[in-house]
Structures are given as C-alpha cells and as structure tokens.
Amino acid sequence: MRYETCPQILAIEEVRDLIGRIGRNRIIDLVPATIYGLLDDLVPGSELSNKFSSEFERFSLIQTESDSEENLSYGNWVYFPRDDKLVRFAEKYWHRIALLVRNSTLIADPEMKMSWFQIRERFDNAVIAVAGCSLGNNVAHAVARDLRPLKMKVADHKDYQLTNANRVHLTYDDLNRNKAIVTAEQLNSLDPFMDVSVFSEGVHEGNIDLFVNGDGGSESSATVILEETDDPDMKIFIRENARKSGIPVVMVSDVGSAAQVDIRRFDLDRSASLAPLVSDADLYQKRDEWRRDLANRKKFYEFAFSLIGNHYNLSPEFRQIVLKENLPMFGGVPQLGSTAMMAGGIAGEVTARLLLGFKLPERMFMIKYNGQVVIEGETL
C-alpha cells in the first residue's frame, strides 16, 4: 500500500512545471555520484563494464549542455513531497547496479553455480515483508543493502520516540512519526525504484491476509516474512498465518550483547511448530498462563523464553535483569544499539542464504564480545 509521502517519478513535462514552482535551489542531482562511482568500481573488460561504456559516453555528452532538453530528459526525476525536493537519479538499471556493485559476488548459491545475473533475478523478484520497525528498521536496511529486492513491505502502528534512537538510525525529523512510514521513506530516499508497501496500522486481523498473501494485484504475496513485532500475541498470529500459506519466517532478537536468529521453514513443512524446540501446545499454554495474570513478570518471561529459548543465561547482564538480581532503572526491555545492528545484519544474510537454497539451523545464538555461538534444532 502506497504511503502519503511516497516519492513520485515524474514525466519530463511535470519536471519542467515543478522546477518553475520550487526553484533550482531545491533540486539535487545524484547522477554524477552514480556514474563516477560506477566508473571507479566496474572491472574493465567485464560484461557490465562494456555495457556501461555507452552509458558513460551518453552521460559525458549531456554534461556539456547543462540546460539542454537532452540533459533534462536524462535519468529519472523524482519528487519527494514531504521535503518538497526534486532529485535526479540515474537510469533505474544503473542506479541499482551502483547500490550493488560493492556486493560483488559475495552472496552466492551453495554450489556457486548461479551467475551474478541469476542471483540478481532471484533477489529482485523476492518480496520481503518486515513486521515491526524498531529492531525491524535495522533488518529492513540490511535486506535492502544486501539483496536490493524490487518489493518490500513494512508494518508498524507505533511512532518513533527518542528512546528508539539508541538502536535505530533516526534524525530529529523522524520523531513522533509512524515507524513504518519513516522506514519506507529512508529506503526510498536512496532507492525510489523499490516498491515499499506500508502498513502504518501494523499487522492485525483485518490486514494479515494482505500482508502475507497479497491481493493478487498490486500487493504481492510475501516470499519471506521477517517478524520483529513487540506484541507476543502478534508473533504467534503472524506465524500461524505464514505457516498456513507456506511462507518462511525469520526472527532476530537482540539479547544484551548477543543476537539470536530463529528460522521457521514453513515453506518446507506446514506442520512445523511455531517456534524452534517447543511444541505449539506448550507455547499456547505458557501464553494462556501469562494472559490470566498480565502483571506477573515471571509468567511473561516464562512465555517469552518458551518462544525464544533460554540462551539469555549466557548474557550475564541480561540474565541479572530477567532474574531481578539487579533492580533495573528502566521499564523497557534493555537493548544495545550495536547488538540491534548485528541482529539486523544477520537477518539480511540469513534471508539471502534462504532464498538461494542454503540449509540453515532452526536457531543460532551469537555473543559479540567472546565469539561464542550456539546452534540448535534441525538444519533444514
């Protein structure tokens, strides 16, 4: 679903009219940074470099005629309504290549037989759905940087507050605004060609089918769901619907100085449990016990750790807070920004590997400062 501040790719007639209205001081040209960046990074003699040579010649010609019609018609002019700015991007193909060229062939299929172009086709056509845009903001950016899909979905009903800024890249302009919309704006500011659907009311019963399965038209079915919501009931609800539709779910968690990733391959097995290493019956039981006494911190943790396991014990500061050996100064679950960044990066990598056919364990737990790693469950 398009959001109100979504950037607009303009026709040349619209560009002329807009320049007359906003003036040239509100125009930004990103074409030189794109073209010269590609000139530096493409390997001479490669297929891409040979293809790029004609584009560079075209660019060089229009540089000498800054106010000509040919110059004006080069690239893509994109209007950002919230900022009231007009930005010129290079042609879509070359703009996206520039965003990917440094990735090189670092992410390949398990047998390393697919060409770069075949891998790009798989990533281009994937629809990555991110539910929750706090830690999920880091996840969305990691996916965009590593995979650069043509389609993403982001969902969150909450607004960003300053307390989010320890783990989310925010500016003064992003606060008190919907998390999903801000995340979409951030993604589109660098890649207006990515179609980002925004669910600014979050995921709920009324739109879960649209979020998971699409509508058969403009809203596509999700290929992978990255679940990063705060609501425990919503975590279960999303998994239930993803399992029904055979869509894999990845969840990363930041646990003090450790990051954990849980992978549910519902695309391979629609009878798989909702969470690794725990039956649905046990998970529902712990949830229902907590629901009967919502103020009971112990019951909440019993439910939460039936969902994500007990490796938090390996993170001593986090364990102290859970066990109340230390009285925490703050009410929210503590999170480190560097761990959130690490978790986001892991989510991006795991999503790419999943799409390329790698077998992955159901759970991985990684501690930053000592390198300890715990792997659990089946490798699927």
FITOR-755194 format. One record per residue (C-alpha): x, y, z. Coordinates in pm, whole numbers, padded with zeros to 5 digits, always signed. Each point is the difference from the previous one (the first is absolute). Layout:
! FITOR-755194
XYZ ...
This chain:
! FITOR-755194
+00000+00000+00000 +00145+00333-00102 +00064+00256+00272 -00081+00368-00014 +00359+00123-00022 +00105-00261-00259 +00243+00146-00259 -00142+00059-00347 +00189-00074-00322 -00094+00283-00235 -00050+00035-00372 +00212+00267-00170 -00295+00241-00031 -00061-00025+00374 +00369+00067+00065 -00011+00331-00190 -00306+00116+00191 +00147-00100+00336 +00333+00173-00063 -00193+00318-00071 -00187-00033+00330 +00268-00111+00249 +00305+00168-00154 +00341-00147-00073 +00123+00021+00360 -00226-00292+00088 +00142-00225-00273 +00258-00269+00076 +00188-00189-00271 +00125-00346+00098 +00097-00106-00351 +00371+00101+00018 +00050-00187+00330 -00156-00308-00161 +00186+00010-00331 +00343+00082+00143 -00046-00260+00271 -00069-00265-00265 +00295+00120-00205 +00226-00066+00301 -00149-00335+00100 -00086-00195-00316 +00277-00234-00113 +00130+00101-00346 -00084-00258-00263 -00282-00157+00202 -00348-00043-00146 -00139+00278+00219 +00289+00234-00076 -00040-00044-00374 -00372+00070+00031 +00071+00305+00214 +00243+00159-00249 -00283+00116-00227 -00187+00143+00302 +00309+00192+00105 +00035+00147-00350 -00363+00112+00011 +00050+00154+00343 +00316+00182-00116 -00187+00157-00291 -00282+00141+00209 +00246+00144+00254 +00112+00255-00258 -00356+00125-00054 -00134+00056+00350 -00319+00178-00102 -00077-00194-00316 -00311-00209-00053 +00218-00311-00030 +00155+00073+00339 -00340+00051+00160 -00131-00329-00142 +00295-00205+00128 -00058-00230+00298 -00303-00001+00230 -00136+00304+00176 -00158-00085+00336 -00207+00236+00212 +00004-00046+00378 -00321+00170+00117 +00080+00017+00370 +00327+00186-00062 -00130+00180-00309 +00320-00095-00182 +00068-00121-00351 +00278-00255-00034 +00152-00133-00320 +00106-00364+00009 +00184-00192-00270 -00192-00249-00211 -00158-00263+00222 +00228-00281-00119 +00322+00189+00066 -00121+00153+00324 -00073-00342+00145 +00325-00143-00136 +00186+00276+00182 -00173-00101+00324 +00108-00362-00055 +00339+00015-00170 +00197-00019+00326 -00194-00314+00098 +00178-00165-00294 -00066-00376+00015 +00035-00031+00376 -00342-00167+00032 -00022-00303-00229 -00203-00322-00010 +00130-00304+00196 +00161-00161-00308 +00117+00338-00130 -00138-00083-00344 -00246+00286-00047 +00116+00304-00191 -00012+00345+00154 -00293+00081-00228 -00191-00313+00108 +00051+00089+00366 -00114+00354-00070 -00316-00129-00165 -00082-00208+00307 +00058+00290+00238 -00177+00252-00224 -00315-00213-00005 -00009-00075+00373 -00259+00184+00210 +00139+00058+00347 -00256+00087+00270 +00123+00155+00326 -00243+00011+00291 +00118+00242+00268 +00229+00296-00074 +00206+00050+00315 +00258-00277-00023 -00179-00064-00329 +00134+00331-00135 +00352-00143+00019 -00132-00318-00161 -00166+00188-00287 +00316+00198-00075 +00220-00312+00009 -00232-00178-00243 -00001+00303-00229 +00378+00027+00005 +00075-00369-00056 -00289-00111-00222 -00146+00319-00147 -00340-00161-00080 -00242+00189-00220 -00278-00042+00255 -00014+00027+00379 -00276+00031+00259 +00041+00172+00336 -00254+00004+00281 -00024+00178+00336 -00275+00198+00171 +00222+00188+00244 +00191+00330-00028 +00372+00045+00057 +00100+00158+00331 +00344+00122+00102 +00053-00316+00205 +00003-00195-00329 +00307+00191-00119 +00249-00219+00189 -00073-00283-00246 -00160+00165-00307 +00165+00257-00231 -00227+00301+00050 +00019+00377-00036 -00207+00273+00166 -00229-00012-00303 -00103-00362+00064 -00125+00025+00357 -00372-00010+00085 -00064-00153-00343 -00118-00346-00097 +00283-00255+00000 -00107-00177-00319 -00034+00325-00195 +00339+00127+00118 +00163-00332-00089 -00155+00010-00347 +00116+00361-00050 +00354-00096+00101 +00006-00290-00246 -00151+00203-00283 +00225+00302+00057 +00287-00201-00144 -00201-00236-00221 -00323+00152-00131 -00031-00296-00238 -00067-00239+00288 -00373-00050+00051 -00049+00024+00377 -00347-00084+00125 -00083+00159+00335 -00233-00144+00262 -00008+00298+00236 -00272-00158+00215 +00226-00298+00062 -00104-00355-00071 -00341-00103+00133 -00288-00233-00078 -00138+00235-00261 +00316+00014-00212 +00200-00313+00084 -00105-00173-00322 +00106+00303-00205 +00335+00017+00183 +00071-00371-00043 -00173-00096-00326 -00060+00328-00183 -00307+00063-00209 +00099-00156-00330 +00055+00345-00145 +00213+00292+00111 +00065-00155+00343 +00219-00309-00044 +00026-00308+00216 +00295+00000+00241 +00295-00223-00087 +00155+00026+00348 -00144+00159+00314 +00236+00162+00249 -00193+00017+00324 +00123+00268+00242 -00315+00105+00186 -00012+00076+00372 -00339-00160+00067 +00038-00370+00098 -00351-00080-00124 +00083+00159-00337 +00315-00211-00027 -00215-00313+00023 -00273+00142-00224 +00244+00082-00282 +00160-00344+00022 -00337-00173-00009 -00093+00181-00321 +00343-00044-00158 -00012-00374+00072 -00343-00027-00154 +00134+00162-00318 +00333-00184-00005 +00215+00313+00039 +00326-00014+00201 +00039+00224+00305 +00327+00139+00133 +00025+00175+00337 +00310+00162+00147 +00017+00101+00366 +00252+00220+00177 +00076-00147+00343 +00241+00230+00178 +00335-00054-00173 -00132-00295-00199 -00211-00036-00311 -00224-00296-00076 -00166-00108-00322 -00293-00241-00019 -00100-00145-00337 -00331-00172-00071 -00003-00174-00339 -00375-00011-00048 +00071-00007-00372 +00145-00348+00051 -00234-00129+00271 -00342+00145+00076 -00025-00218+00310 +00315+00143+00162 -00037+00146+00347 -00039+00377+00031 +00332+00033+00184 +00312-00218+00011 +00029-00273+00261 -00342+00054+00158 -00336-00151-00086 -00292+00223-00087 -00192-00145+00295 +00270+00106+00246 +00031+00342-00162 -00374+00064+00016 -00010-00122+00361 +00271+00243+00110 -00172+00282-00187 -00337-00075+00163 +00156-00015+00347 +00152+00344-00057 -00327+00139-00136 -00179-00099+00320 +00245+00213+00200 +00135+00270-00232 +00176+00187+00280 +00202-00307+00096 +00353+00065-00131 +00104-00361+00063 -00288-00140-00207 +00085+00234-00285 +00363-00112-00005 -00104-00366+00013 -00209+00057-00310 +00261+00216-00175 +00280-00248+00059 -00213-00293-00111 -00015+00191-00329 +00370+00094-00030 +00172-00249+00233 +00222+00055+00303 +00335+00101-00144 -00043+00340+00164 +00175-00175+00292 +00323+00036-00198 -00033+00380+00008 +00073+00082+00368 -00130+00359+00011 -00321-00098-00177 -00043-00302+00228 +00029+00220+00309 -00284+00217-00123 -00220-00299-00080 +00065-00163+00337 -00032+00336+00179 +00335-00046+00170 +00044+00365-00099 -00288+00246+00023 -00021+00151-00349 -00014+00379-00025 -00226-00006-00303 -00325-00173-00089 +00064-00108-00357 +00196-00308-00101 +00362+00128-00026 +00159-00008-00345 +00344+00095-00131 +00022+00187-00327 +00304-00197-00116 -00186-00326+00066 -00302+00124-00192 +00230+00082-00293 +00157-00345+00022 -00341-00165+00013 -00115+00197-00303 +00309-00107-00193 -00057-00364+00089 -00360+00026-00120 +00114+00139-00335 +00257-00275-00049 -00233-00281+00108 -00278+00125-00229 +00237+00001-00298 +00131-00349+00079 -00350-00136+00046 -00107+00133-00340 +00305-00158-00165 -00075-00346+00139 +00237-00027+00296 -00087-00240+00281 -00019+00196+00323 -00034-00098+00367 -00323+00078+00177 +00177+00218+00256 +00334+00177+00032 +00114+00199+00305 +00314+00219-00030 +00179+00202+00269 +00190+00306-00122 +00280+00034+00249 +00127-00358+00029 -00106-00155-00331 -00203-00275+00162 -00258-00156-00232 -00277-00248+00083 -00181-00184-00277 -00322-00190+00068 -00267-00196-00181 -00001-00164-00337 +00184+00137-00299 -00262+00035-00271 
